[in-house]
Amino acid sequence: MASKRSYEDGCAAAHALDLIGERWALLVVRELLLGPRRFTDLRAALPGISPNVLTQRLVDLEETGVLRRRHLPAPAASWVYELTSWGYELEPVLQQLGRWGVRSPVRPQGHPISLATLITALKTMFQSPGGELKATLELRMGRDTFTVRLEDGQIAVEPGEARHPSAVLTGDVPTLGGLIFGGQPLQAAEAEGRVAVEGDRALAEHFLRLFPLPGPVVLSGVAS
């Protein structure tokens, strides 16, 4: 830690940036919000990061107490990285950054998203439909399955299969991301074989409309 650059500023926000402000640090945290991950898992989810930089970020975040390294017993017998309870407190920070960043008038379009990005965005961009909607859905994305519960105007997203889901959506991360956040038509994705819907179709269609993205902020002199 002594060799890292510091703002040398008494503000607690400045100190927080000393801890997690390095490039890629918060994205590593984002990936670990889904649970323990191996080094290779993180590399796959963050293809733009080099092995050396990822190693350094993991060392930095472990030294600051944001994450810890743990050895899994046999038969896995591998090292994984996981957030500490203090590290998990960064989830609302990432969500608020997402709410702020999505309104950027210069936000690039078309970049790939990771599974962790999709799941975090579900929690971040959810807008309660009002009324008394209570439902359980299941999202299947390759080897990963998540249970989504809607109740009392709130959303809960947890890893694992749902018990008796009313609707199941199966597809890859880019497809489900495009349907949920990109306004892509469900029928077209089904016709192309990129997504499958089981169970209550009306519920599935309603679910896809619960995550409207706000328009970009209008700034003087900046094109929207």
Secondary structure in CASP SS format (residue, H / E / C, confidence):
PFRMAT SS
TARGET T0000
AUTHOR 0000-0000-0000
METHOD secondary structure of the structure
MODEL  1
M C 1.00
A C 1.00
S C 1.00
K C 1.00
R C 1.00
S C 1.00
Y C 1.00
E C 1.00
D C 1.00
G C 1.00
C C 1.00
A H 1.00
A H 1.00
A H 1.00
H H 1.00
A H 1.00
L H 1.00
D H 1.00
L H 1.00
I H 1.00
G C 1.00
E C 1.00
R C 1.00
W C 1.00
A H 1.00
L H 1.00
L H 1.00
V H 1.00
V H 1.00
R H 1.00
E H 1.00
L H 1.00
L C 1.00
L C 1.00
G C 1.00
P C 1.00
R E 1.00
R C 1.00
F H 1.00
T H 1.00
D H 1.00
L H 1.00
R H 1.00
A H 1.00
A H 1.00
L C 1.00
P C 1.00
G C 1.00
I C 1.00
S C 1.00
P H 1.00
N H 1.00
V H 1.00
L H 1.00
T H 1.00
Q H 1.00
R H 1.00
L H 1.00
V H 1.00
D H 1.00
L H 1.00
E H 1.00
E H 1.00
T H 1.00
G C 1.00
V C 1.00
L E 1.00
R E 1.00
R E 1.00
R E 1.00
H E 1.00
L C 1.00
P C 1.00
A C 1.00
P C 1.00
A C 1.00
A C 1.00
S C 1.00
W E 1.00
V E 1.00
Y E 1.00
E E 1.00
L E 1.00
T C 1.00
S H 1.00
W H 1.00
G H 1.00
Y H 1.00
E C 1.00
L C 1.00
E H 1.00
P H 1.00
V H 1.00
L H 1.00
Q H 1.00
Q H 1.00
L H 1.00
G H 1.00
R H 1.00
W H 1.00
G H 1.00
V C 1.00
R C 1.00
S C 1.00
P C 1.00
V C 1.00
R C 1.00
P C 1.00
Q C 1.00
G C 1.00
H C 1.00
P C 1.00
I C 1.00
S C 1.00
L H 1.00
A H 1.00
T H 1.00
L H 1.00
I H 1.00
T H 1.00
A H 1.00
L H 1.00
K H 1.00
T H 1.00
M H 1.00
F C 1.00
Q C 1.00
S C 1.00
P C 1.00
G C 1.00
G C 1.00
E C 1.00
L C 1.00
K C 1.00
A E 1.00
T E 1.00
L E 1.00
E E 1.00
L E 1.00
R E 1.00
M E 1.00
G C 1.00
R C 1.00
D E 1.00
T E 1.00
F E 1.00
T E 1.00
V E 1.00
R E 1.00
L E 1.00
E E 1.00
D C 1.00
G C 1.00
Q E 1.00
I E 1.00
A E 1.00
V E 1.00
E E 1.00
P E 1.00
G C 1.00
E C 1.00
A C 1.00
R C 1.00
H C 1.00
P C 1.00
S C 1.00
A E 1.00
V E 1.00
L E 1.00
T E 1.00
G E 1.00
D C 1.00
V H 1.00
P H 1.00
T H 1.00
L H 1.00
G H 1.00
G H 1.00
L H 1.00
I H 1.00
F H 1.00
G C 1.00
G C 1.00
Q C 1.00
P C 1.00
L H 1.00
Q H 1.00
A H 1.00
A H 1.00
E H 1.00
A H 1.00
E C 1.00
G C 1.00
R C 1.00
V E 1.00
A E 1.00
V E 1.00
E E 1.00
G E 1.00
D C 1.00
R H 1.00
A H 1.00
L H 1.00
A H 1.00
E H 1.00
H H 1.00
F H 1.00
L H 1.00
R C 1.00
L C 1.00
F C 1.00
P C 1.00
L C 1.00
P C 1.00
G C 1.00
P C 1.00
V C 1.00
V C 1.00
L C 1.00
S C 1.00
G C 1.00
V C 1.00
A C 1.00
S C 1.00
END
